[in-house]
Structures are given as structure tokens and as C-alpha cells.
């Protein structure tokens, strides 16, 4: 969700940037005759942001994996994570409730 929205928003700025709307715009968008320079800058910014986020997330995941671990035990996984991690059940498939009285 955030990845797609960020990329679409960033790239669309390269098409629609207008100096009349924002006085800080030095290169207008493609649709306003500004050429492809701003679109290229926006593409590079999206690529750098993606690469940075990927590397940072990978490092964080590796640190967590080496310290407290990313996986739960096989027993907890078989029991169900809702119950083993939160002492709750998310879905009750038992025979309780109003629908049971109708049958």
C-alpha cells in the first residue's frame, strides 16, 4: 500500500508539477512543458528510497533474527499464534452462539 502510493505519487509529480501552484518548483512537469528532467529526478528519488528502505529493513530483520529470533517455536505455530502469543482465539469454530440454537 505505502510502496505503490509513494511511487505513484512521486512519479506523478514529475508529470504534473506546476510553478503556479508551488513557487519552489524550478522544473515543471512533463505535461506542462517542463521536459523529462523532473520525472527523471523523481524516478531516481523513488529508486534510492526503495533501496535504502530495503537495506535498512534487511539489516533490522537480521539483527532481530540473531538476537530474539523472527520465528516462533514449532509447538507454538502448531497450537496457533493467536493462542500461543496472545492467549486468545481469533476464530471460534465451536458450536456456540445464536446460529446453533436455530439448528
N, C-alpha and C positions, 0 to 999 in steps of 0.2 A: 504494500500500500504506500508506504513512505518512499520507497525506491522509485516506483513508477511516477507518483505525483511530483517528486522532486526533479526527476529527469524531464518529464513533460513540461513542467513549469519553467525550468531552466532553459530548455531549448526553445520554448515558445517566446521567451523574452528576446531571443535572437531574431525572431520574425517580426515581433510587434513593438519593440522598444520605440518610444516616441519622445523626442526632446520637448514637445509641448506639454507633456504630462509630467515629466521629470527633467528639470533643468540640468541635472548632473549627467544626463545621457550625452555622450560625445559621439557615439556611433549609433545611428538609428538602425532599426531592424530591416530585414530583407524586404518586407512588404512596403516599407516607407522609403525605399531607395538608398538605404544605407550600405548595401553590399553584404557580403558574407563574413566580414571580419568579426562582428559581434557574435554571430551564430557560431563561428569557429571558437571564439573565446569561451562562450557558454559551453560548448561541447568539451573543450579541454578542462574547464572547471568541473563539469559533471564527471569526467573520467578520473580526474585527480581525487575528487571527493569519494568516488566509488572505491578507488584503490586504497586510499587512506582508511576508509571505514572497514574494508575487507581485512587489511593487515592488522589494524588495531583490534578488531573483533577476534581474529585468529589468535593473536597474542594473548588476549584476555582469556579465551577459551582454553588455550594450552596451560596458562598459569592456574586456572581453576582446576583443570584436569589433573595437574601434577600435585596440587595441594589437597583439595577436598573431594575432587573427582566430579565428573559430569554424569556418571551412571549411578543408578541405584542398584541394590543387590538383586540377584535373580529371584530371590524369595519375595522381596517387596514388589517386584514387577509382576510376578505371577499372582500375588494377592490383589493387586490393583493399586495404582498410585494414589487414587483418591483416599482409600482407606489407610494405606501404609504411611503416607506422608501427612495426611490431614485428619485422619480418624473420622472420615465421613464417607458417605456413598453418594455419588452424583446421580446415579440412575437406580431406581428401585424396580427390580423385575419381579418382585414378590406378588402375592395375591392379596394385597390390601388396598383399600380405597373404595370410592363410590362405584366404580365400574364393576367391582367384584360382587357387589350387592345386587346388581341388575341381572347377573347370570344365574 
